[in-house]
C-alpha cells in the first residue's frame, strides 16, 4: 500500500519504535510510579527519559512541566479548561481542528467567550487580525501551528510576540508540526504546547504531551491516583502528577521516546527537507492535471506536507474509495474534523481529499499517485 495519511497517524514507524514497545511489554511492562520493584522502576525511568527528551526538543525549562497525555486533544482540553474562567475571552482562528473548537463551544456555556479570526481562502492568518481581536478580558490566544486541512503554516512567532506584548497567554496546537518543524517555546513565546505522539514524532497512538511554561498555573479537571501523596484526598499540586492521574501508557511512551531518538539521529531538518521535496513534487505534477483543484498556499515555504484537493465535482469520499480500492493508495476524504476550515476554503459541501506525506514516503510513490489521479480525472 502507498500510505499518504500521515496527517492522521504516521505509518510505518521506525523499527526501533516497534522493538522498544514490545521489549517494554514483555520484559518490564509493570505499573510505573506505583510500585518499588525493579520492573516498575525501569518503566518509570524510561518514561522520564522520554519526558526529558521532549523538554529538550521543545526547550521546556523543566522536564516535569511536560505532561504526558493520550493524544493532542487531551492536552488541548487540559490547557483550555485549566486556564479559562467565567468572564475570560479567547481568540482563535477559523483553521482550527474540532479539538479546539468543540471545547471552546462547550466553555461558552460557562461564560467564556471566544472570537474566531477568519483566515483567507488559502488558510493564512494575518497576525494583525489577531491583534485587532484583543479585548480587555482576553486571557488566551489559541492557534494551530499547521492546518490539518491545507497544510498552511501559521505565523506563530508573530502571534506569540503579540500575546507577550499584551500580557496574554498563548497556546499552540502542534499536531501537524511536532517532530518535523522546530518549536522553541521560549523563543516563540508559547505558554502551552499540545501535540500527539503518533504523528510527526513517529510514536504509537495513545501518546502525546502538553508542555507548560514555568510559572503558569492550571486547574486540573481530572483527579485520581498518582502514586504520590497517597495519604491525601486532595489532588497533588506538583507537576506532572497534578495532570497525570491513573496508569499511563508506559510501553507507548517508551515507543514515543524511541521515535524521538530516531528523529534526532536522522535529523529533523533532513526529515523536513524530505517532506518538502515530496510536497513540491506532488503539487507541481498534480497542478498539471485537468479537473484538479488544490487548496492552500501551494508553496513549501508556507505549506507543510499536507495537500487537499478535489477532482471536478466528484465527491471526495468517492475519489478516496477509488484510490483505495483500485490503486491501493490510502488518503483521507471528507471534512477532517475542521468544518470552519472547509468553510474558509469553500469545500464544506464537497469535502476534500487530503494527501499527507511522511518520513518514509518516496518520490516513486508520488509518481504512482499522480498517474492514478490522471486516470481518475479522465473518468469522473
N, C-alpha and C positions, 0 to 999 in steps of 0.2 A: 504493500500500500504506500501511496505518496501521502504523507501527512502534512497538511497545511492548516492545522487548527491549533497552533501553538499559543495563540492569544487566550484560548480556553484552558489548556493544560499542555505543557511542553512534553513532547514524546519523539523519540525514546529518551530515556535518561542515560547518563553515563553509566558504564558497568560498575563503577565504584559505588554508585548510589544503591543499586540492587544488592551488591555484595555486602555493603555496610548494614543495610536494613536486615537482611537475612542473618548475618552474624549476630546482630543485636538480639533478634528474635530468638535465635537458637541457643546463644551462649550466655546472655545476661539480660534477658527480657523480663526483669523484675519490675517492682514499683519504685520509680525514682522519688527521692525525697521523703519516703515514708518509712523505710527500714534501714537498719545499720549494717546489714550483711554485705558481703563483697559484691554480689551481683547488683544490688540496688545502688551501691556507691559508685560502681563503674558506670552505670547508666546515668546517674546524676552528673558525674564528671563529664561524660560525653555531651549531655545537654548543655552544661556550662560552656564547654568548648565551642559549641555552635553559637551560643549566645555571645560569646566573646568575639568570634569571627564576624558576626553581624554588626557588633558595635564598632569594630574596626572598619568594616566595609562602608558603613554609613556615617562614620565619625560621631558616634554616640559616646559621650564622655565617660559613662559608667555602664558596664555590661548589664548591671541589674536593672537598668532602665529599658532594656529590651524585653518586652513582654511576649511570651510565646502564645500564639493563637492557633486556631484550626483553619483559618483562611483570612483573606483580607477583610471580608465582610464583618467578621467578629471584631477585628481590630478597629474598623471604622465605627462600629457601634459602641465599642468601649470608649473611643475618643469623643464621639459626638454626645453620647449620653452622660459621659463623665464630666464634660466641660460645661455644657449648656444648662442654664436655669431659666425659669419663667422670667420673661421680660428681656431676654437676650435676643440679639439679631445675628443671623448668619448670612454671609454672602457665598454663593456657589455659582456653578455655570450650567449652561444647557447641554454640556457634553458629558455630564456625569452618568455613571452607572446607577442602577437601582439600589445598589448597596449604599449609596449616599442619599439618593432622592427619597427612598422609602423611609429611612429613619428620620429624615427631616420632615416628611409629611406626618409621620407619627408624632414627632415632638411638637408639631404645631398645635396639637390638642392640649398641650400643657403650657401654652403661652409663649412659645419660642417661635419667632417669625423668621422668615428667610426671603432673600432676594436672589433670583436666578438671572445671572448676567448672560445675555444672548451672545453666542458665537456667530461668526459669519458663515456663509454656506460651504466653506471648506473646513469648518470646525475650529477656526482660530479665535482665540480670546484676546481682546485688546486690554492690556493692564489698566489703561485709562478708564475703561468702563468699570473695572473693579473699584478703582479709587472713587469714582463718582457715586458708587452704590453705598459707600460708607455712611453710617448714621451714628448718632451719639451713643446708641446702645449696641453697636456692632461688637460682638465678642470674638467672632471667629470668621476667618476666610477658609473655605474648603474647596479644593480643586484637585482634579486628576492631573497626573503628570503627562500621561499619554492617553488619548482617546482609544477605547477598545473598539470603536466602530471605524473611524477614519485613520487612526494612527497619528493624528495631529499631535505634535509635541508642544506642550503649553509652556509659556514663559515663566516658569516657577521662580526663577531668580528675581525677576522684576516684581512678581506678585509678593514674594517674601519680603522684599525691601519695603513695599508699600505697607504691608502688615506691620513690620517692625517700626517704621516711621510713625505709625498711628497707634502704636501700643495695642495691636490686635493680634491674637493668636492665629497661626497658620497651620493647617493640616493638609497633608498631601496623600492622595491615593496613588501608590507606586505599583499598582497591579501589573501594568504593562511595561514598566521600566526597571524595576529592581533586578539586578543581576546583569543588565545589559548597558544601562546608562549610569554614569557617575552621579551619585546623590550624596552630597555632603551636607548634613542638616545644619551644621554650623555656618558654613559659607552661604547657604541658600536661605538662611533664617527660617528653617522649618521647625515648628514646635512639636508636631506629631506626624509620624510617617507610618502608614499601614501598608502592608504588602503580603502576598501569598508566597508560600514556598514552592508551589507546584508549577509555576510558570518560568520566568527567566532565571530563577535561582536553581532550577533543574532538580528540585526535591520532589518528594511524593505529595499526593493530595493529603489533606488533613494537617497541613503545616502552614505556618505564617508567623508574622510578628507585628507588634506595634512598638515603635521606638518613641520614647517620650523624652523631650529635652529636660535637662536637670532643672529642678525648681518648680515644675508645673504640677499642680495638684488636680487630680481627677477623682471623682467618686466611683466606687466600684458598683456595678449593677448585678453582679453575681457573687454570692457569698457561699462559703463551704469549707471543706477540709483543705488545708495547705501543707500539713506536716510540720507547721511551725506554730508556736504559741497555742498549742492544743488545749491548754488549761483554760483559755478564754473563750467565751461565747461570742465575742466581737471579732470581726474580720481583722486580721493583721493589717497594719498601715504601712508596712515595709514593702519595697519593691524587690522582686517581681511578685511576691506572694499575694499582694493585695488583689491582683487581677488573674491569678493562676490557680483557681480553686479546682479540685478534682484531679484525677490522674491524667497526666499528659501523654501525648502520643510519642513516647520515648523512642522507639525504633524509627518512627518517621522523622523525628528531629535529628537523630543520628544520620539518617539518609540525607536530610537537608544540609547538614554540615558537610557531608561528602560532596554534594552538588556544589556548594560554595568553594570547597577545595579544588574541584575540577575547574571552576571558573577562574580562580586565582592562578592555577597552573597554566591554563591555556591563555589567559589574559583577557580581561573584559573588553579591552579595546579591540582585540582580534576578533572576538565574537561579534561585537557591534559592527565592525567593518564588514565581516562576512554577511551579516544580515542586511546591511545597507546595500551591498553589491547584489544580493539576491532580489531585494526590493526594486532596485533600479532596473535590473534585467526584466523583471516581471512587468513593471509599469511601461517600460519602453516598448516591449513586444505586444502587450495587451492593448495599448493605445492605437495600434495599427489595425485592429480587428474591427470591421464594420459592425455596428449594432451594440458595441460595448460602451457603457458609460461608467467611468470610475469616479470616486469621490475623495475629497481630501486635497491637501496641497499638491500631491503627486511630485514631491521634491524631497529627496532623502535628507536634506538639511532641516526640513520642517516635519518630516513624517518618518515614523518608525516602521518596523517590518509588518505592518498591517495594511491591507488594501481591500477596500469594499467596492464592489461593482455590481452592475445589473446588465443583463443581455436583453436589449429591446424592452418589451413589456412583459417578458416571461416572469412568472412567479419565482421568487428567489429560492423557495423550497424545492420547486421542480428542477431548477438548474442544479442545485446541490444533490438532489436524488440521482440525476443523470451522471454527474461526476462520480458519485459513489458507486453506483451500480454498474455503469458501463466502462468507467475508466479507473476505478479503484483509487480515487482521489478524495481525501477527507477534508471538507471545509465546513463552515457554519453559515446557514442562512437565517433569515428572519430579522428580529428586532434587537437581538444581542443584549437584552436587559437594559436598553438605553433608549427609551421612547422619545425623550426630548432631543437627543442627538439626531434621531431619524427625522423628527420634525424640522430640525435645523437644516439638514441637508436635503430635505424633500423626499424622503423614502419611507414615510410612515406606512403607507398603504402597500407598497411593493416589498418592503424589507430590502435586504441587500445580501449578496453572497460575499462572505468575508474570507480572504486568504491571509494567513498569518504564518510567517516563516521563522525558523528557529536555527539553533546552532548546528543541527545535523542535517539540514536540507542541503540540496545540491543544485547546481545550475542545470544539470541534466533533467532533474525533476521539474524545474521551471519550464524548460523547453517542451517536455512531455505535456505539461498542463496547458501551455499556450496552444499546442496542437489540438487538445481536447476542446478548448474554448472556441477555436476556429470552427471545429466540426459542429459544435452545438449552436453557434451563432448562425450557421447556414440552415439549421433545421427549425429553430424556434420562430 
